[in-house]
């Protein structure tokens, strides 16, 4: 499996292109600069079959509808975060996403030769999901290198976030973590080094 990262926007939001077969790639978190994201995919000779959104904050989804139309592909979006898809984010306007598939967590997706487990990880937002593909985890804004997701934004809940983090820490230490912001890490590294996870 191949993974390529691109980082865009004022919050340095990560989006990820993932594929086994370049004719059937998936894109995780389509935030700022959809044209640049599309150019990255085309530069890698990828055809995007699906866009997966971890949560409904604009920096992770405001380019989703544009890219869905550009690639004529399916959009997967967390159902409980639909209220956040208002078409406005921090003074910017964007096309409201029209997902073909709503996610609640617990689904197993088969896309382009990839088996993707959808994990429910609320706390940063009510509908937040993470995507696990083998030993690779895409937790959105739930878990970061040396940090965790914020809970002071609308819909955030600290208790729910820590329950979600506890479930992620049950994954094997060698699980590679590709967060919504910042550098890649592993579950084992965060278990032992992340100051916000002490005692979990």
Beta strands, then each sheet from edge to edge (+ up, - down):
strand 1: 2-8
strand 2: 13-19
strand 3: 25-28
strand 4: 48-52
strand 5: 74-78
strand 6: 88-89
strand 7: 92-93
strand 8: 101-103
strand 9: 108-111
strand 10: 114-120
strand 11: 129-133
strand 12: 136-138
strand 13: 143-144
strand 14: 147-148
strand 15: 176-177
strand 16: 185-186
sheet 1: 1+ 2- 3+ 4+ 5+ 8+
sheet 2: 6+ 7-
sheet 3: 9+ 10- 11+ 12- 15- 16+
sheet 4: 13+ 14-
end
